[in-house]
Amino acid sequence: MSIGSQTIKADILRHLDDPSPSAVMIAARHGVSARYVNMLVETEDSKHTV
């Protein structure tokens, strides 16, 4: 995991209580694509699947 992805994941966690979180908004803050943000979330979800 890169430093950038750790930063993005931390940002996602900080904004979990946001009423309308958006991959587009997170991506814009970090200068990446929404697709990349979604990929990070999907990768993290697959790590926790039983």
N, C-alpha and C positions, 0 to 999 in steps of 0.2 A: 504494500500500500504506500502510495506516495504522500509526501507532506501535503500536497494540494488536496488529495482526497480526504485526508484526515481533517483538514480545515473545513472542507465542505460538509463532512459528516457532523462535525462539531456544530456548525451553523444550523444544520437541520435539527439537531437535538435541542439547540437553544430556542428554536422557533416552533417546537411541537405544539405549544399552546396557542399558536397563531390561528385565528379562526379560518383563514383561507391560505394555508401554505401552498406554494406553487413551485414546481420544478423550474419554471421559467424565471420566477423572481430570484430563486437561489442561484440559478445559473448566471443571471445578469450580475449579481453581486460578485461572482467569482470569475467572470469572464470565460465561462465554458458553455457548452450547449446543454439544453434541457435534457437531451438524450443521454448525455454523460451523467448528469445528476440522477436520472432514472436508473441507469446502469449501476451506479454506486448503491442505490437503495435495493435494487433487485439482488445484487451480489451479497449484500449484508443480510437480506431476508433469507437467502438460500443457505447461509451459514447456520441459521437458527432453526432450520426445519428439522423436525424429528423424524 
